Amino acid sequence: MGGAAVAWWLLRNEPPRNDAYAFVQVADAFRSPVYLTHAGDARLFVVEKAGRILILEGGQVRSVPFLDIEARVTSSGSEQGLLSLAFPPDYATSGLFYVYYNTGPAGDSVVARYRVSAADPNQADPASETRILEVPQPFPNHNGGLLKFGPDGYLYIGLGDGGSAGDPQNHGQDPATLLGTLLRLDVSDPSVPYRIPPDNPFVDDPTRAPEIWAYGLRNPWRFSFDRATGHLFIGDVGQGGWEEINHQVAGSPGGENYGWNLYEGDERFADRAAPPGAELVFPVATYAHGNLLDPRRAHCSVTGGYVYRGAALPELQGTYFTAIGVRARSGRWSALARAGRRGTSWILALT
């Protein structure tokens, strides 16, 4: 959060035209916006880091927030705050939705369920909060923070390794902890916080947390499912050398170990052993830190994005777009052409 702009990565066989795309400002009435989503209708919901969710509709921002929980949110750290919002598939009938935020002196992570107001679809009830998951945070960074419902209807939650530099507590390679993971929960029954899906990979292993869907992640800030294929793409923020995009094929049984803190990108990071039986899954794309004047090495913090499946730009069908924050200068929009297991990147536009 703190860098400027982004890189777009392309799952195509030819570079895009650099002069064919431009950024268009839609609205600017936000304070530190960190996430944007929808509820299946024409409204866009903008999440502000400090603890508000605003509605953008018809090009206008509603003056009254959809939800305001600033009093509950710890946002003093650069990576803390109200970080995401997810509407379940049955939101139109249930009126329930989920948010992820940090709270308390230590900035512990909270996933909470809220209910929209019965009287006004543009306002939620702050008093309706039910905390379904709370995870202690040892440090103020690497909180992860994304909530997203998958094609299977389960709630996926990205959690960072708990922070500090280099994962000193080895959370990335400890599947007994929820830190450094992607979780998968069944929240379809509001009478309980959540249930463990019966096909989660570690549901029968008492030495591993049954909530885990994948692990070995440093800070999976943003991830998404390709709505055409169901494939999962995870943007995992690197330590100091490499940013990476991880991939999970649709239909995977889960349990992937994406390598942190044994590896950063494709390079060895720590001389530690992986958990028994773990087979490391390496990224499908990596970006190096380094000289900001060199477009091949001008990347500092991967965000993660989406595979484009819209109709307005048919030439970008199948393109995976992601943001990369760049310090000390404006960011770059790039594109990544998939070449087998690795890719080649192009700059698409500058911001």
C-alpha positions, 0 to 999 in steps of 0.5 A: 500500500504506499507505492504507486501504480501497477503492472498488468500481466498478460496470458497471451502470445503477443505484446499489447499495443502500448498506445491503445489504453489509458486510465480514466478517473471514475471518482476521487472522493475516497480516503486511502481506498484499498479494495473495490467490489460489487454485490451483484448489481450496479453498485460498487463498494469501495473499502477505505483503510481507516474503516469505512465502506462507501458506495459508488453508483452511477458515477456518484459517491453516496454521502452516507457510508454503507458501513463505518467501523472506524472506531473498531479498526486499527489502521495506524500501521501501513499494512493494517486497517479495514482491508476487504469486503466479500458478498456471498452468492446468496447476498440478495436473499440473506443480506449477510456480508463479510469484512476483514480488519485489524483491531486492538493494540496488536492489530489482530486480524478479524473476519466478521459477518454483518447484515445489511439494514432491512430498511435501506439496502445502501446501509449496513447495521454496525451493531450486527457484527458477529466475529467468525474468526480472530487471528493474533498478529505478532507484528504489524505487517504481513496481514494478508487481508483479502476475503473472496468467495470461490466458485465452490461457494466457500469463503477464502481468506488470505493471511500473511506470515505474521510479519517482521522481516524474513518470517522469524517465527517460521509461520510460512512452513508451519501448517499448524498455524493459520499465518502464511496461508490461504484458508477455506471456510464454509460460512453458509450457516449463520447460526455458527461462525463457520464449518470446515469443508469436508474436502479441505486437505488437512481435515483428517490431520491433527498436526495441521490446521483444518482451515488451511487450503494452501500455505507457504505464503508470505503476504497474499495481499490479493488473489482471484479466481478466473471466472471462465476456468476457475483457476486461482491466481495469488499475488504474494508480496516478496521480501526484498528480491522477488515478487511472485504470482502463484497459481492453483489449477481448478479442481485442485484438492488443495494443500499446495505449499508455495515455498515461503520461507524456504524460497522467495520466488525461485531463489532459495531464501532460508536453509530450513526443511519443508514439512514432511510430505510437502512438495513445493509449488513454484510461481508462474511469474516472478518480478525482481526488485532493483534499479527503477530505471530498468523496466525489467527490474522496476517492481517492488510490491505485487498486488494481484489482480484478475483475468479479464473476461469482459466483452469491451476489450476482446483483444485482452480476453484471457489477460491476467492483470495485476498491480505492482507498487513502485517506490520513488516513481510512478508505477508501470502497467505491464503485461505478461505473456505466458510461455509454458510455465514462465512468462515474458512481460511488457509495459502496457502503460504508465501511471 
